Amino acid sequence: MSDDVATAQVLSTNIFDSAAEAIEAIGAADVLGLGVKVSNRLVPDEDGDDSFVEEWVVELLTSVPTVDED
């Protein structure tokens, strides 16, 4: 893991209902020169019928993570 990833601080955590909304947030972060960490997860549906829905988590970081070429 790069030192940049270890030292980047999370500015905010945003949760979206669709991948399209998450992609829009990622594009905005790119324009602003911010890093992002993206994940998705299944959460219980609010309708209470034992089903799950997918949500997207976008964390905005203070810097863009880099990858070591090792």
VEXDREN-2710 file (C-alpha; in Angstrom, 1 decimal):
% VEXDREN-2710
k/r/px/py/pz
1/MET/0.0/0.0/0.0
2/SER/1.2/3.4/-0.9
3/ASP/2.0/6.1/1.7
4/ASP/-0.5/8.3/-0.1
5/VAL/-3.3/5.9/0.6
6/ALA/-2.3/5.5/4.2
7/THR/-2.2/9.3/4.8
8/ALA/-5.2/10.4/2.7
9/GLN/-8.0/11.6/5.0
10/VAL/-11.6/11.0/4.4
11/LEU/-13.4/14.3/3.8
12/SER/-16.9/12.8/3.6
13/THR/-18.8/9.6/3.1
14/ASN/-21.8/9.6/0.8
15/ILE/-24.3/6.9/0.2
16/PHE/-26.2/6.6/-3.1
17/ASP/-29.1/4.4/-4.2
18/SER/-27.8/3.9/-7.7
19/ALA/-24.5/3.3/-9.5
20/ALA/-25.4/6.3/-11.8
21/GLU/-25.5/8.7/-8.8
22/ALA/-22.2/7.3/-7.5
23/ILE/-20.5/7.7/-10.9
24/GLU/-21.7/11.3/-11.0
25/ALA/-20.1/11.9/-7.5
26/ILE/-16.9/10.3/-8.7
27/GLY/-16.8/12.5/-11.8
28/ALA/-17.2/15.6/-9.6
29/ALA/-14.4/14.5/-7.3
30/ASP/-12.2/14.0/-10.3
31/VAL/-12.9/17.6/-11.4
32/LEU/-12.0/18.8/-7.9
33/GLY/-8.8/16.7/-7.8
34/LEU/-10.0/14.6/-4.9
35/GLY/-9.4/10.9/-4.3
36/VAL/-12.3/8.5/-3.9
37/LYS/-12.8/5.1/-2.4
38/VAL/-15.9/3.3/-3.7
39/SER/-17.7/0.2/-2.4
40/ASN/-21.2/-1.2/-2.6
41/ARG/-23.2/-3.2/-0.1
42/LEU/-26.5/-4.9/0.4
43/VAL/-28.8/-3.6/3.1
44/PRO/-32.2/-4.7/4.2
45/ASP/-35.0/-3.2/2.1
46/GLU/-37.1/-0.7/4.1
47/ASP/-40.3/-2.4/2.9
48/GLY/-39.5/-5.2/5.5
49/ASP/-40.2/-8.1/3.1
50/ASP/-36.8/-9.9/3.9
51/SER/-35.3/-8.6/0.6
52/PHE/-32.1/-6.5/0.2
53/VAL/-31.2/-3.5/-1.9
54/GLU/-27.8/-2.4/-3.1
55/GLU/-26.3/0.9/-2.1
56/TRP/-23.1/2.6/-3.2
57/VAL/-20.7/4.2/-0.7
58/VAL/-18.4/6.9/-2.0
59/GLU/-15.7/8.3/0.3
60/LEU/-14.1/11.5/-0.8
61/LEU/-10.4/11.6/0.1
62/THR/-8.0/14.6/0.5
63/SER/-5.7/13.2/-2.2
64/VAL/-5.8/10.8/-5.1
65/PRO/-4.4/7.4/-4.1
66/THR/-1.5/6.0/-6.1
67/VAL/-0.5/2.5/-6.9
68/ASP/2.9/1.1/-6.3
69/GLU/4.3/-0.6/-9.4
70/ASP/6.1/-3.3/-7.4
END
